[in-house]
Amino acid sequence: MKLLNYTYMKLIEIDEIETAEELSKDWCSKNRNWFAWQKHAGHDFSLDAAINCLARTRLRLAERQDKVGQRGLAEVERLLSEYLLHKHKVAEIAAGVAA
């Protein structure tokens, strides 16, 4: 399973998003159809989408108060960080990236 699909399902599971359009626009800073196209084409996160999603994940992790949400977001953060390191050779993303 692609990390993009897993992230989508995890964010739905922990009530962060309701639709793929939300993931595309609000988490990855892409157009509303971006997720659908990526899934159709068999692609995973692009570099910029992964960085934007990681930044949003970290923001929400700091805001969430419930343990289930925090655990889910922490898992997504870890997976995105590992993906960026292994796939794109990006070791660290500074705070304040993306909005």
N, C-alpha and C positions, 0 to 999 in steps of 0.2 A: 504494500500500500504506500502510495506517495505521502510524504509529510504534509502536503497541502490538504489532501483529503482527511488525514488523521486530525490535523489542526481544526479543520472545519467541524468535524464531528465532535471533537473535544469541546470546542467553544459553544456549540449547541448544547451539549450535555451539561455544562456548568452555567447555562443561562447567560452567556455573554452576548450571543447573537441569536437571531431567529432565521436568517436567510443567508444564502450565498452572496447576495448583493451587499449585505452588511460587511461580510468578510472582505469582499473586493474593495469597496469604497472606504469604509471606516478603519479597517485594520491594515490593508495593504496599499492604500492610497492609489487605487486603480479605478477604472470605469466599472460600472455595475455588472457588466457581462464578463469581466476578466476571469473569474473563477470558472464559469461555465466553459469558456474557451480553453483554459488551461486543462481542465478535466477532459474535454473532448479531444484535445490534441495529445493527451497523455503526458503533459508537462508537469513539472513541480514548480516550486517557488522560483522566481527570478531573483537575482541578487537584491535589487531595490525593494521588491515586494517582501522578501524575507527580513530585510533590515527594518522596513516600516512596521511589519507585523511584530517583530521583536520589540521595537520601541513601544508600541501600543500595549503589548503583553506586559511589559515592565511597568508601565503606567497603571494599568488595571490591577496588577499584582499588589502595588502599593496601596491601592484604594479598597480592595476587597477585604472584608472583615471575616467572612465565613471560611472555615477550614476546607470544605470541599472545593470552593472556588479558588482558594489560595493554592491548594495542592494541584488542581488542574492547570492553573496558570503557570505554576512553577515547572510542571512537566513540559508544557508548551515552550516555556522560556529555555529550558535545558535542551530540548530537541532542536529548536531553531538555532541556538548557539552552536550546537554540534554540527548541524547542517551547514551553517555558514563557514565553520572552520574546515570541515572536510570537503565540501563541494566547491566553495569559493575562496578558500584560504584566507578568510577574514577571522582574525583571532579575537578581536574585541570591538564592541560597538559602544561608543561613548554615550553617556546620558545626554538627553536633549536632542537626539537625532530624530527627525520626522515629527510630525504633529498630527 
